[in-house]
Amino acid sequence: MALEGTGGGLVRSGDLRHRVEIQAATTDTSTIDHAPTWAPVATVWASIVAKSGTEAEKGEQVKATTDYEITIRHYDGLTSAHRIVKGTTVYNILSVVPDERGVWQVCTCRVKDG
């Protein structure tokens, strides 16, 4: 079954084959630095597509950054303050764009390695 996504593209229900966790930041007041921790708020099916990547040399290390487009069914309250996690990969949300009908949300996300 194909449904219209953002930008006039099609999202097929079979494209949502990755099980991901949406997490929200919480503040741990029991630590001195009040370091943020992350708590799961939902587990959803998603489509994950790599869009671009860069590598930069910092000192003697190479730092890689990859941008992804993650499409999910609409989740109320999802913002760039959340993050998406699949296994050990953390996708930091840069933007959330809903489709015109409010069925889908396309998240532009970034993963930094190193």
Backbone bond lengths (Angstrom), bond angles and torsions (degrees), N, CA, C in turn:
res aa  C-N    CA-C-N  psi(-1)  N-CA   C-N-CA  omega(-1)  CA-C   N-CA-C  phi
1 M - - - 1.447 - - 1.518 109.13 -
2 A 1.315 117.88 127.76 1.457 122.35 -179.78 1.517 109.42 -107.26
3 L 1.310 115.74 136.17 1.456 122.25 177.43 1.510 108.12 -126.09
4 E 1.334 116.01 149.07 1.450 119.27 -178.99 1.517 110.49 -73.87
5 G 1.320 116.11 129.79 1.463 121.90 177.87 1.510 110.40 -103.50
6 T 1.308 117.82 -159.90 1.456 121.38 179.25 1.513 109.51 -73.09
7 G 1.289 116.27 155.75 1.454 120.89 176.46 1.518 113.50 65.97
8 G 1.341 118.15 16.78 1.445 121.03 178.58 1.511 113.87 78.49
9 G 1.346 117.60 -0.26 1.457 120.29 178.89 1.513 110.96 -76.00
10 L 1.306 115.80 170.03 1.454 120.01 179.59 1.515 110.47 -107.05
11 V 1.314 115.74 137.86 1.455 122.12 173.51 1.514 105.65 -112.55
12 R 1.302 116.83 121.48 1.459 121.31 178.15 1.520 108.00 -98.42
13 S 1.319 115.99 140.97 1.461 119.11 -177.69 1.527 111.03 -57.25
14 G 1.336 118.31 -29.91 1.461 121.77 177.29 1.521 113.21 -70.23
15 D 1.358 117.06 -17.51 1.458 121.16 177.68 1.530 111.36 -71.55
16 L 1.320 116.79 -22.51 1.464 121.57 -179.20 1.524 108.44 -84.87
17 R 1.325 116.56 71.51 1.460 120.22 -172.57 1.523 113.62 -108.49
18 H 1.328 117.22 0.00 1.458 120.73 179.81 1.532 109.48 -105.53
19 R 1.324 116.05 126.80 1.464 120.85 177.00 1.523 106.66 -87.99
20 V 1.328 117.51 117.71 1.459 121.74 -176.49 1.526 110.03 -125.45
21 E 1.318 114.21 160.64 1.457 120.81 179.02 1.524 108.48 -112.98
22 I 1.323 116.27 131.23 1.464 121.41 172.80 1.518 106.22 -92.38
23 Q 1.332 116.34 130.96 1.461 120.77 -178.36 1.519 110.30 -124.30
24 A 1.343 114.88 149.33 1.460 122.37 176.78 1.520 108.63 -119.31
25 A 1.318 115.98 146.03 1.461 121.00 179.27 1.521 110.09 -76.40
26 T 1.317 114.19 140.77 1.464 120.60 172.81 1.529 106.17 -129.58
27 T 1.321 116.33 156.40 1.459 119.90 179.35 1.509 109.32 -102.70
28 D 1.320 115.21 127.35 1.463 121.19 179.35 1.528 108.30 -90.41
29 T 1.312 116.76 100.16 1.465 120.91 -177.94 1.520 112.62 -77.31
30 S 1.333 117.30 -4.13 1.460 119.48 179.35 1.526 111.96 -83.19
31 T 1.338 116.70 -10.74 1.465 119.69 178.11 1.523 109.53 -100.19
32 I 1.299 115.89 156.17 1.468 120.96 -178.63 1.515 111.85 -63.71
33 D 1.323 116.96 -42.56 1.472 119.67 -176.70 1.527 113.23 -88.07
34 H 1.315 117.94 2.48 1.478 122.45 -178.74 1.523 110.89 50.15
35 A 1.327 114.95 45.20 1.458 121.14 -177.90 1.527 110.55 -60.89
36 P 1.341 117.07 137.11 1.466 118.63 177.85 1.525 110.32 -69.87
37 T 1.302 115.02 142.11 1.458 121.23 171.95 1.522 106.20 -120.28
38 W 1.307 115.97 167.21 1.458 120.30 -176.08 1.518 109.66 -118.79
39 A 1.327 115.09 135.33 1.460 120.83 -179.95 1.525 109.20 -123.36
40 P 1.330 117.31 138.04 1.469 119.59 178.03 1.524 111.00 -67.99
41 V 1.337 115.99 138.57 1.462 121.10 176.33 1.522 112.14 -118.25
42 A 1.350 116.82 -19.80 1.465 120.03 178.90 1.523 109.39 -165.76
43 T 1.319 115.41 153.03 1.462 122.39 170.79 1.522 106.65 -120.95
44 V 1.336 115.82 124.96 1.461 120.90 -173.68 1.527 110.12 -136.71
45 W 1.329 115.78 165.95 1.466 122.00 173.18 1.514 108.40 -89.77
46 A 1.350 116.55 143.07 1.460 120.50 -176.03 1.522 111.64 -144.83
47 S 1.320 114.03 157.63 1.463 122.73 167.93 1.523 106.03 -102.59
48 I 1.328 117.39 130.78 1.464 121.67 -179.68 1.519 108.56 -122.34
49 V 1.335 116.04 121.54 1.462 121.59 -178.98 1.525 108.81 -129.83
50 A 1.343 116.74 123.99 1.464 120.97 175.21 1.528 108.13 -71.54
51 K 1.332 116.52 133.76 1.461 121.42 -177.30 1.522 113.32 -109.53
52 S 1.326 117.64 -41.72 1.459 120.02 -179.67 1.512 109.45 -160.50
53 G 1.322 115.35 162.98 1.444 119.62 179.08 1.518 111.01 -151.61
54 T 1.331 115.39 153.37 1.455 120.98 177.30 1.522 108.97 -139.27
55 E 1.314 114.81 156.17 1.454 121.14 173.15 1.516 107.89 -129.78
56 A 1.336 116.16 139.12 1.455 121.18 178.11 1.514 108.79 -136.66
57 E 1.304 114.99 142.18 1.455 120.01 178.23 1.524 108.91 -88.73
58 K 1.313 116.53 125.18 1.464 122.59 176.73 1.514 106.40 -122.94
59 G 1.339 115.62 105.77 1.456 118.51 -174.52 1.517 108.62 67.52
60 E 1.309 115.88 -123.41 1.465 120.26 178.34 1.518 112.02 -104.47
61 Q 1.328 116.90 10.29 1.459 121.01 -178.90 1.524 110.30 -111.65
62 V 1.326 115.05 150.75 1.454 121.23 174.19 1.520 107.59 -102.60
63 K 1.324 115.90 125.28 1.463 122.32 178.66 1.523 108.57 -105.92
64 A 1.317 116.28 125.59 1.464 121.10 -179.44 1.521 109.77 -107.94
65 T 1.318 115.42 142.17 1.461 122.59 175.78 1.522 107.57 -130.60
66 T 1.326 116.94 130.76 1.457 121.56 178.79 1.514 108.86 -126.60
67 D 1.327 116.82 132.48 1.464 122.23 176.28 1.523 109.17 -99.66
68 Y 1.325 114.97 140.78 1.456 122.26 -177.60 1.522 109.85 -128.61
69 E 1.312 115.42 155.67 1.459 122.86 169.84 1.527 106.02 -112.87
70 I 1.325 115.79 117.50 1.459 121.04 -179.71 1.525 107.89 -114.96
71 T 1.329 116.10 122.06 1.455 121.85 -179.35 1.522 109.02 -108.51
72 I 1.339 115.57 130.82 1.463 122.03 177.46 1.524 108.82 -134.06
73 R 1.321 115.71 164.23 1.458 118.80 169.44 1.515 107.78 -67.69
74 H 1.324 117.05 151.99 1.463 121.96 -174.74 1.527 111.50 -50.61
75 Y 1.327 115.74 131.20 1.464 122.48 176.23 1.524 107.49 -126.83
76 D 1.343 116.58 112.51 1.463 121.44 -177.29 1.520 112.25 -55.77
77 G 1.320 116.03 133.40 1.447 121.46 173.80 1.516 115.75 84.92
78 L 1.331 118.63 1.74 1.460 121.04 -179.15 1.531 109.87 -69.05
79 T 1.347 116.29 127.69 1.463 121.61 -179.93 1.530 109.32 -138.26
80 S 1.320 115.22 179.91 1.460 120.42 177.41 1.528 111.90 -72.50
81 A 1.322 117.58 -4.79 1.466 120.92 174.74 1.532 110.98 -79.24
82 H 1.323 117.43 -13.63 1.462 122.40 176.90 1.527 109.32 -89.21
83 R 1.319 115.77 174.65 1.455 121.51 170.02 1.511 108.12 -141.51
84 I 1.334 115.94 162.61 1.457 122.19 179.60 1.524 107.50 -117.87
85 V 1.327 116.47 136.21 1.456 121.46 -177.91 1.522 109.39 -127.26
86 K 1.342 115.03 132.50 1.463 121.63 172.95 1.516 106.65 -130.26
87 G 1.310 116.59 110.32 1.462 120.45 -176.69 1.511 109.49 64.58
88 T 1.339 116.07 -121.45 1.466 119.84 178.94 1.528 112.34 -100.30
89 T 1.325 117.22 3.44 1.469 120.88 -179.06 1.518 110.29 -92.28
90 V 1.334 115.59 127.92 1.460 122.14 178.98 1.524 108.32 -107.34
91 Y 1.325 115.91 121.35 1.459 123.27 178.11 1.526 108.01 -102.84
92 N 1.327 116.69 111.24 1.461 121.00 177.75 1.526 108.45 -82.42
93 I 1.316 116.80 124.27 1.464 121.51 -175.51 1.523 110.02 -78.55
94 L 1.333 116.41 124.60 1.461 122.55 176.87 1.524 111.01 -94.20
95 S 1.337 116.47 -37.69 1.463 120.65 178.82 1.517 109.90 -155.39
96 V 1.330 114.94 155.81 1.464 122.43 177.65 1.529 106.97 -128.56
97 V 1.345 116.56 119.98 1.462 121.01 -178.41 1.525 108.61 -120.52
98 P 1.338 117.24 116.23 1.473 119.32 177.25 1.529 110.43 -81.86
99 D 1.336 115.64 156.37 1.461 118.31 173.99 1.526 108.70 -79.25
100 E 1.309 116.41 173.18 1.472 121.43 -174.98 1.527 113.07 -63.02
101 R 1.330 117.05 -31.54 1.464 120.66 -176.53 1.521 113.16 -93.22
102 G 1.339 117.45 -5.51 1.459 120.43 179.60 1.518 113.57 76.66
103 V 1.336 117.49 22.89 1.464 121.77 -179.60 1.528 110.70 -91.39
104 W 1.342 116.69 -39.67 1.459 122.62 -174.27 1.513 110.86 -120.21
105 Q 1.319 115.22 157.28 1.458 121.61 169.59 1.526 107.05 -131.71
106 V 1.324 115.89 133.24 1.454 121.61 176.71 1.518 107.17 -108.68
107 C 1.330 115.15 119.96 1.463 121.35 -179.41 1.515 108.92 -104.43
108 T 1.318 116.64 125.80 1.455 120.55 169.67 1.514 105.80 -87.93
109 C 1.332 116.17 124.09 1.460 121.17 -173.23 1.530 110.42 -129.32
110 R 1.312 115.80 159.38 1.463 121.55 179.64 1.518 109.92 -131.47
111 V 1.331 114.95 137.22 1.457 122.56 174.73 1.515 107.27 -118.54
112 K 1.334 115.83 127.83 1.471 121.19 177.31 1.519 108.54 -109.12
113 D 1.332 115.80 128.13 1.465 121.60 176.85 1.521 108.68 -106.54
114 G 1.314 115.12 138.33 1.458 119.80 174.83 1.442 115.12 84.66
